[in-house]
Every structure is written in structure tokens, then in C-alpha cells.
């Protein structure tokens, strides 16, 4: 496990119930929307609050980068409510970072979790290492599991479009609170926007696998920095 140089505490976020709208797929099963099965927290985007005394521990390359770029912490939370008769098979949360002029879009410098075969429980904080990445516990970074055993997968690190994919496995149901984090790198003084999309699939006893897209309120779908 990478050495932690400071801790990133959890930030409270107002949660909103989310309605899941069916995605119309040719040949797919019919069915209406799902309510009371998911809630999402308002994204928390803030400058990365690195303690002054720990700056000397940051990787030398990053010290030069800090002269031209800012780093931000992004907190996302999704709560999935169980229903034994209609379990979630998978869910995905995608984020796109853009700038008004389209130049040098911000990127996800690091993501957490990146890969885990079990639900990753975060109760108080997550560790940040000298490269401003996440000091992941060994259970969340084990790459020896087969594809079918991967519960959560983070994709798009160092890119402007990134996502987390979660899926039910033989060992774990897809339910409860799921927390995702990113360190975002953006050119200093440049405003940017974050747009989010969320989808999920549910196994219905009579209809089979039904795919849904979340109808997101504006406070979750679009977030700007600086805040409007």
C-alpha cells in the first residue's frame, strides 16, 4: 500500500431520491420506471485541502505542476436500496469535465476505488499519497480476481471522461452506500464544469434484465467551479 501523507475526510452531501427511467432497447423487455431504489448525493467539489506541513512530502514532479495547475477533491455517493425480487445487476456513474473554451480540459488525476472484488467501505477518510493518488488498501487493489469477481472498477484515470462500474458478484450483492472519489487536476484560474450520468440494470423476475438511466436533478447533473 502506498504511504499516506495526509487524510482526506469525508464531506457530508445532501442526498436526493432518484427515479430510474427504462432505456428503450429493441427486443428488450417492457416495464415502467423504478422509484425508491436509488439516491445520489450532491457532488462535492472543493480545492484539495493539503496541510501546509505536508507539501514537502509531495512528489518533486508535482511540486512543479502546482505552479501551473490546481488540484481538487471530488466526492460522489450513490445509495442502492435492496429488493430481493428485483436485485441490481450493475450500476455505472460517469463524469465528464469540460471548460468553457474547450481548451485543456481538466482530468481525473486519480480515482478511488480503482478495482476491488468486494464493496469498499469508507467510514471516515481516505489516504492521499505523495503523488496525490489514493493510498488504496490491498483488498481494493488486488488484480488477481477474474472479471466475474470484480465488484467495482474505476476507468478513465488521467482522462477528462471517467467512470465507475459496479456489478453484483457471486460474493456480494449490489446494494447499500457506494462512495467514489477523484482528485481532479485543472489549469490554475480556469473555470470548468462537471456533468454526470448514472445508469443501472435490474434483474426482474418476469421481465428479465431491464436497463435504466437515472433522471438527475440539476444540482447533481451539472456542477461548476467556481460554484455559481
C-alpha positions, 0 to 999 in steps of 0.5 A, a space after each residue: 500500500 502506498 504511504 499516506 501523507 495526509 487524510 482526506 475526510 469525508 464531506 457530508 452531501 445532501 442526498 436526493 431520491 432518484 427515479 430510474 427511467 427504462 432505456 428503450 432497447 429493441 427486443 428488450 423487455 417492457 416495464 415502467 420506471 423504478 422509484 425508491 431504489 436509488 439516491 445520489 448525493 450532491 457532488 462535492 467539489 472543493 480545492 484539495 485541502 493539503 496541510 501546509 506541513 505536508 507539501 514537502 512530502 509531495 512528489 518533486 514532479 508535482 511540486 512543479 505542476 502546482 505552479 501551473 495547475 490546481 488540484 481538487 477533491 471530488 466526492 460522489 455517493 450513490 445509495 442502492 436500496 435492496 429488493 430481493 425480487 428485483 436485485 441490481 445487476 450493475 450500476 455505472 456513474 460517469 463524469 465528464 469535465 469540460 471548460 468553457 473554451 474547450 481548451 485543456 480540459 481538466 482530468 481525473 488525476 486519480 480515482 478511488 476505488 480503482 478495482 476491488 472484488 468486494 464493496 469498499 467501505 469508507 467510514 471516515 477518510 481516505 489516504 492521499 499519497 505523495 503523488 496525490 493518488 489514493 493510498 488504496 488498501 490491498 483488498 481494493 487493489 488486488 488484480 488477481 480476481 477474474 472479471 466475474 469477481 470484480 465488484 467495482 472498477 474505476 476507468 478513465 484515470 488521467 482522462 477528462 471522461 471517467 467512470 465507475 462500474 459496479 456489478 453484483 458478484 457471486 460474493 456480494 450483492 449490489 446494494 447499500 452506500 457506494 462512495 467514489 472519489 477523484 482528485 481532479 487536476 485543472 489549469 490554475 484560474 480556469 473555470 470548468 464544469 462537471 456533468 454526470 450520468 448514472 445508469 443501472 440494470 435490474 434483474 426482474 423476475 418476469 421481465 428479465 434484465 431491464 436497463 435504466 438511466 437515472 433522471 438527475 436533478 440539476 444540482 447533481 447533473 451539472 456542477 461548476 467551479 467556481 460554484 455559481 
